[in-house]
Amino acid sequence: MPRQKRLLASIATAGLLLAGCGTGQPGAAAVVGGTSIPVDQVQSWFTAVLDKEPGLKEQLREQGQMDDIGRRLASFTVQHELIRQTAAAERLHVDEQRVTDVIQGMGGEAATQGTVFTPANFRDSVRYQLLAGELARKYVDRLSVTIDYTQASTRDEAEAKVRQLAQGPEQAAALIAADRAAGLRAVSGERVWAGDQGGQMASDTPLFGTPAGTAVAFELQPQSGQWLVALVRQRDTATPSPAPVAGQLDAEAAQRIGSRLIGITAAEVGVELSPRYGVWDPVALAAAPNAGETTGFAVSGQQPRS
């Protein structure tokens, strides 16, 4: 695939309005916990991408995608900060020689061509990916969630159901009972292990990055019209899995799982995004253009937390 087409594909889900405001901190593109991410950081990254990809600026304008790339970059800066904070809290570390080896294995800085990464930030990006992998390996064999869940076939139905699940034990039980009676797969109190790599609740779904007491809804596959709506009743990070898999995870799978687990940090510290970048999507852990284009819903409820 030509370099620019590959880059356009990589930012297809992403947005840009470079003046940051509305976070409560002037000049902030986002605030993650107590850490402010300057809008200049996103601006500089955006400029560097255009500089290293000749002709990209005009192509983005012609295709109406100028907003997409900035939202993608804003998302990455927030995700990287979440990984940084999580790694610090979890005392995770990646040896710099390992970062170097991975970069060399990818072809060095040339690997940034046709991507939104630049030679200036490529090393940090690789380090964050490796830290996400370490987070996954630390928890995947002792992480499970106990959930009530049902199904929905439209976005509106999923939103209505996720809000009912979050209202309280009686409302959640009533929804599960009604959906079960209607012939849907609706289950109460099912324990799901992060190490279970098969089925619709594989470990890289949002379930394992959702705090206990929160209801979440998301499509099992994008644009599929098949929504999983679940209440995370309990989240256990101490009990060993009956089928350990950490030693079998390749780097890509580990990074994918770890990138979901930072949802716990996002929920704990809070993410405030400048409205000029859209809204924070707590399911995708990324910026979305508006509340109607998030990948799902997460509603903190009145359930007991553990």
C-alpha positions in Angstrom: 0.0 0.0 0.0 1.4 3.5 -0.9 2.8 5.3 2.1 0.2 8.1 2.1 -2.7 5.7 1.7 -1.4 3.7 4.6 -1.2 6.9 6.7 -4.8 7.9 5.8 -6.0 4.5 6.7 -4.2 4.7 10.1 -6.0 7.9 11.0 -9.4 6.9 9.7 -10.8 6.8 13.2 -9.2 9.8 14.6 -9.5 14.8 14.6 -8.0 18.1 14.7 -8.8 21.6 15.9 -5.5 22.8 17.2 -6.6 25.6 19.6 -7.0 24.0 23.0 -9.6 25.3 25.3 -12.4 24.2 27.6 -10.5 21.8 29.9 -10.3 24.2 32.8 -6.6 24.7 32.1 -5.7 27.4 29.5 -3.7 26.0 26.6 -4.4 22.3 27.5 -5.4 19.8 24.9 -6.3 17.4 27.7 -5.9 16.9 31.4 -5.2 13.4 32.7 -5.5 13.2 36.4 -3.4 16.2 37.5 -1.3 16.2 34.4 -2.0 18.8 31.7 -1.1 18.0 28.1 -0.3 21.2 26.3 -2.0 21.9 23.0 1.5 22.8 21.7 2.4 19.2 22.0 -0.3 18.1 19.7 0.4 21.1 17.4 4.1 20.2 17.1 3.3 16.6 16.4 0.8 17.5 13.7 3.3 19.9 12.0 6.0 17.2 12.1 3.7 14.6 10.4 2.9 17.0 7.6 6.5 18.0 7.2 7.7 14.4 6.8 4.9 13.3 4.5 5.1 15.5 1.3 1.7 16.1 -0.3 -0.2 14.8 2.7 -1.7 18.2 3.8 -3.3 18.8 0.4 -4.6 15.2 0.3 -6.1 15.5 3.7 -7.9 18.7 2.7 -9.2 17.2 -0.5 -10.6 14.3 1.4 -12.0 16.3 4.3 -9.8 14.5 6.8 -7.9 17.4 8.3 -9.8 17.0 11.6 -9.1 13.3 11.8 -5.4 13.4 12.2 -5.4 15.8 15.0 -8.0 13.8 17.0 -5.8 10.8 16.5 -2.7 12.6 17.8 -4.7 14.0 20.8 -5.8 10.4 21.5 -2.2 9.1 21.4 -1.0 11.8 23.8 -3.7 10.9 26.3 -3.1 7.2 25.9 0.6 7.6 26.4 0.1 9.6 29.5 -2.3 7.0 30.9 0.3 4.3 30.2 3.0 6.4 31.9 0.9 6.9 35.0 -0.2 3.3 35.1 3.4 2.0 34.7 4.6 4.3 37.5 1.8 3.1 39.8 2.5 -0.6 38.9 6.3 -0.1 39.0 6.7 -1.4 35.5 9.9 -0.8 33.6 11.3 -1.5 30.2 15.0 -1.6 29.6 16.1 0.9 27.0 18.2 -1.7 25.2 15.0 -3.6 24.6 13.4 -0.5 23.1 16.4 -0.1 20.8 16.3 -3.7 19.7 12.6 -3.4 18.8 13.2 -0.2 16.8 16.1 -1.8 15.0 13.9 -4.9 14.3 11.3 -2.6 12.7 13.9 -1.0 10.4 14.9 1.9 12.5 13.4 5.4 12.1 12.4 4.4 8.5 9.5 2.5 10.1 7.8 5.9 10.8 7.2 6.5 7.1 3.6 6.4 6.3 2.6 6.6 10.0 1.6 9.4 12.4 4.8 8.8 14.3 7.9 10.8 13.8 11.6 10.1 14.4 11.4 12.5 17.4 8.6 10.5 19.2 9.0 7.0 17.8 11.2 5.8 20.7 8.7 7.0 23.3 5.9 5.3 21.4 7.7 2.0 21.3 8.5 2.3 25.0 4.8 2.9 25.8 3.8 -0.1 23.7 6.2 -2.3 25.5 5.0 -1.0 28.9 1.4 -1.9 27.8 2.6 -5.4 27.1 4.2 -5.7 30.5 1.0 -4.5 32.1 -0.9 -7.3 30.3 1.6 -10.0 31.3 1.4 -8.8 35.0 -2.4 -9.2 35.2 -3.7 -11.5 32.5 -3.3 -14.7 34.5 -5.0 -13.3 37.6 -7.7 -11.0 36.3 -11.3 -11.9 36.0 -14.6 -10.0 36.0 -18.0 -11.1 37.2 -20.7 -9.7 35.0 -24.4 -9.5 34.3 -24.9 -9.2 30.6 -27.4 -9.1 27.8 -27.6 -8.0 24.1 -28.8 -5.2 22.0 -29.2 -4.7 18.3 -29.1 -0.9 18.0 -27.1 1.9 19.5 -30.2 3.4 21.1 -31.2 0.1 22.6 -27.7 -0.4 24.0 -27.7 3.0 25.6 -31.1 2.4 27.2 -30.0 -1.0 28.6 -26.7 0.2 29.9 -28.4 2.9 31.8 -30.9 0.5 33.3 -28.1 -1.9 34.4 -26.4 1.0 36.1 -29.5 2.1 38.1 -29.3 -0.5 40.8 -29.6 -4.2 41.6 -33.3 -4.4 41.2 -33.4 -2.7 37.8 -30.4 -4.8 36.6 -32.1 -8.0 37.6 -35.4 -7.0 36.0 -33.6 -6.3 32.7 -31.8 -9.6 32.7 -34.9 -11.5 33.5 -37.0 -9.7 30.8 -34.4 -10.2 28.1 -34.0 -13.9 29.0 -37.7 -14.4 28.8 -37.6 -12.7 25.4 -35.2 -15.3 24.2 -32.0 -13.3 24.3 -28.8 -14.5 25.9 -29.0 -12.7 29.2 -26.9 -14.0 32.1 -26.3 -13.0 35.7 -23.1 -13.5 37.7 -20.9 -15.0 35.0 -17.2 -15.0 35.8 -15.0 -14.3 32.8 -11.2 -14.7 32.8 -8.9 -12.3 31.0 -6.8 -15.3 30.0 -9.7 -16.8 28.0 -8.6 -15.9 24.4 -11.7 -17.3 22.7 -15.3 -16.2 22.4 -17.0 -12.8 22.4 -15.4 -11.7 25.7 -11.8 -12.1 24.8 -9.3 -10.3 27.0 -8.9 -7.3 24.6 -12.5 -6.2 25.0 -13.4 -3.2 27.2 -14.7 -5.4 29.9 -11.3 -5.9 31.6 -10.6 -2.2 31.7 -13.9 -1.3 33.2 -14.1 -0.7 37.0 -16.4 -2.7 39.2 -19.8 -1.1 39.5 -19.8 0.3 36.0 -22.1 -0.7 33.2 -20.6 -0.8 29.7 -21.9 -1.4 26.2 -20.0 -1.9 22.9 -20.3 -3.6 19.6 -18.6 -7.0 19.4 -17.4 -6.1 16.0 -17.5 -2.6 14.6 -20.7 -1.8 12.6 -22.0 -5.3 13.3 -25.2 -4.2 15.1 -24.4 -6.8 17.8 -24.0 -5.0 21.1 -22.8 -6.6 24.4 -24.3 -4.7 27.4 -22.7 -5.7 30.7 -22.5 -4.7 34.3 -19.1 -5.4 35.9 -20.2 -6.5 39.3 -16.7 -7.6 40.5 -13.2 -7.3 39.3 -10.7 -9.7 40.8 -6.9 -9.3 40.3 -5.7 -11.8 42.9 -7.1 -15.2 42.0 -4.9 -17.3 39.6 -6.5 -18.2 36.3 -7.3 -21.9 35.8 -5.6 -21.6 32.4 -2.5 -19.4 32.4 -1.6 -17.7 29.1 0.9 -15.0 29.9 3.8 -17.0 28.6 2.1 -17.6 25.3 1.2 -14.0 24.5 3.1 -12.5 21.6 4.0 -8.8 21.7 1.0 -7.7 19.7 -1.5 -9.5 21.8 0.1 -8.3 25.0 0.1 -4.7 23.8 -3.6 -5.0 22.8 -4.6 -6.3 26.2 -2.5 -3.8 28.1 -3.9 -0.9 26.1 -7.4 -2.0 27.4 -6.3 -2.3 31.0 -5.4 1.4 31.2 -9.1 2.0 31.2 -8.9 1.5 35.0 -6.4 4.3 35.3 -8.6 6.5 33.1 -11.6 5.9 35.2 -9.7 6.5 38.5 -7.8 9.7 37.6 -10.2 11.1 35.0 -9.6 12.4 31.5 -10.8 15.8 30.5 -10.5 16.6 26.8 -10.7 20.0 25.2 -14.1 20.1 23.4 -12.2 21.3 20.3 -11.0 17.7 19.9 -14.4 16.2 20.5 -15.3 14.1 23.5 -13.5 11.4 25.4 -14.7 7.9 24.6 -14.3 5.9 27.8 -14.8 2.6 25.8 -12.3 3.2 23.0 -10.1 5.2 25.3 -9.7 7.8 22.6 -11.2 11.0 21.3 -14.5 10.9 19.4 -15.9 13.6 17.3 -19.0 13.9 19.4 -21.1 12.0 21.9 -23.1 10.4 19.1 -20.0 8.8 17.6 -18.4 7.1 20.6 -17.8 3.4 20.2 -20.1 2.6 23.2 -21.2 3.7 26.6 -19.8 3.4 30.2 -22.1 4.4 33.1 -20.9 4.3 36.7 -23.8 2.8 38.7 -25.1 2.2 42.1 -23.7 -1.3 42.4 -21.4 -2.4 45.2 -17.8 -2.0 44.1 -15.0 -4.5 44.8 
